[in-house]
Amino acid sequence: MKIAIIGADGQLGSDFVKILDGNNVFPLFYPDFDIIKPERTKNILSQLSLEFVINTAAFHRVDECEDDPVSAFEVNALAVRNLSLICQELDLVLVHFSTDYVFDGKKETPYEEEDPPHPLNVYGVSKLAGEYFVRTILKSFFLIRTCGLYGEAGCWGKGSNFVDTVISLGKKNDPIRIVNDQTVTPTSTAELALRIKELIQTQHYGLYHLTNEGQCTWFEFAETIFSLIGKSPKLLPVDSDSYGARALRPSYSVLENRNAKKVGLSEFSHWKDALKQYLKKKGYIQN
């Protein structure tokens, strides 16, 4: 397989580079490769004799999307449209990533792929628009919704991830305010990349929810992190209103990996087990 990875230095993209080692992998890095520049994007991709394009690029700073919706739609929707048209012309399979934030959180059981989306914020709307472009332009695609990502490389543009951030905050001996009314599934990018490597070797194209198993609030996630590393900083549970983020978040955005299970994809581990592996890999706890 010949695969281009857009955003290869991000937390998910960097895991793809590691996991797909041995295949013909072409890592593409911002700003040299910028998906909002369609002519240059097409020129570069057309020279690589590819079969797959994995797009991990996104404007994913959720609160900033509220302040700058033009940039959010430029990256998350219009650039995805252009990339889909390029893949159509070059006969490439696109792997593109969306988000649990396409849902409004009013459901009380995990969202399946067929559930109607209803995003609450600009980020979710822009990502949903990107989804629709992929689905209307291409026949051969893997469209992945996921949730609560954390990986070794840290999130491009944010500089870290939730796990490393709260551990760093815990060293300062100040109380840490953590939202306790948003239920999610923390998901390891290393495990997600492994499952997608498996999925793209099939021709079961379409929309997939792919996350680790189980669910928790962000506060419960933080509690578990500190329990596993043997630390006990002062954690303060707060509601979303008190936390004061500019963008509304769904109160419940757990995803059910229904389609992945239907096609026989290897099941994800529970989020606590994936977290433990991450903490070991990063040296926070000893093997």
Secondary structure, 3 states (H helix, E strand, C coil): CEEEEECCCCHHHHHHHHHCCCCEEEEECCCCCCCCCHHHHHHHHHCCCCCEEEECCCCCCHHHHHHCHHHHHHHHHHHHHHHHHHHHHHCCEEEEEEEHHHCCCCCCCCECCCCCCCCCCHHHHHHHHHHHHHHHHCCCEEEEEECCEECCCCCCCCCCCHHHHHHHHHCCCCCEEEECCCEECCEEHHHHHHHHHHHCCCCCCEEEECCCECCEEHHHHHHHHHHHHCCCCCEEEECHHHHCCCCCCCCECCECCHHHHHCCCCCCCEHHHHHHHHHHHCCCCCC
